[in-house]
């Protein structure tokens, strides 16, 4: 009979979770994601050796329902608004177990999730969520309810979450594992704190649990016929009138705080016009474009962060080689543009490209140090003798920013891009933005086909 022998797995799902094939994939995923050590100090690079000597014992504890995870390490991450986001870093072995669970649980829970939920789901991204918001605006939904849940991951009600898990999951062994991870506690400043609520961000299991928890909220919005898009705990609900947005805001807040046992941050939750609002790092600047969707650009604070990061990488007294600096700079620029290429900010980007190239020239001028070395490097790079003669007296100058401006005529853009490998952000943006427009046209054509 099921459950008579707790030393045996109850269901096929638990056996699948503990299978060597599933564990191997889990270990590789944890290694790929890297991350810092937990409270036991073990690094990701040590996991293979640790599992070889300890996995048999851990597996027996899991099957006997006696496994107890170590508490997570509390880490504070600065937020854009000046506050901090609390992360919980599990030990590496617990990350492997959680990852193994997620790999077997995701296919089970995915069919239960809403079509309008985009966070932490296979084949979906933040860009898809932004595109959906632009689509609503193009359809005439000119007002939005921008909801802000106060410390969502830290205030998840365990009883409510487990009741949602039980609706889909029958495996008692895995259910127990989820519960003990929720109750594993937090280690902060050397002190152990019990966790009566919350699912700390930082482990592989937390994103899945957040989607499970918020699915009843998604289904309620669908039931009411609202146009909405959710990415993790960020949710925007679109309406066609100012009055409707206010009414929806009040009713949704009552539902979240009553039925869902969550706290809404009323200072940041607002009903407003969609144009000018922000979502997932973008600010919407127009409701409709020639491509059929609304237009957006990076939020002001994201642009400020961009400037700060570029200044940090290209700081002239960093003491790293030009090759290393440009490698780091290119990696950051690609990552930033890969996300924000959906936005419309070509004119700003052209100005920013000039600024970045001038900072690189300033870095090189500082790196080359003396007039003789500077002349040698410039000649080797193909800078004309005419330019060198014109600025012969300035070759010894330590007015770095001023000389970086003069260098533009000699150390040209093409030299920086072709010989130093500096990424041309204008060309990269044009290519990526074009890809986004083509995807939008394909998406719109598919929607029209389905509609008609």
Buried (B, 14 or more C-beta within 10 A) or exposed (E): EEEEEEEEBBBEBBBBBBEEEBBEBBBEBBBEEEBEBBBEEBEBEEBEEBBEEEBEEBBEEBBEBEBEBBBBBBBEEEEEEEEEBBBBBBBBBBBBBBBBBBBBBBEBBEEBBBEBBBBBBEEBBBBBBBBBBBBBBBBEBBBBBBBBBBBBBBBBBBEBBBEBBEEEBEBBBBBBBBBBBBBBBBBBEEEEEEBEBBBBBBBBBBBBBBBBBBBBBBEBBEEEEBBBBBBBBBBBBBBBEEEBBBBBBEBBBEBBBEEBBBBBEEEEBBBBEBBEBBBBBBBBBBBBBEBBBBBBBBBEEBBEBBEEBBEEBBBBEBEBEBEEBBBBBBEBBBEBBEBBBBBBBEEEBEEBBBEBBBBBBBBBBBBBEEBEEBBEBBEEBEBEEEBBEEBEEBBEBEEBEEBBEBBBEBBBBEBBBEEBEBBBBBEBBBEBBEEBBEBBEEBBEEEEEEEE
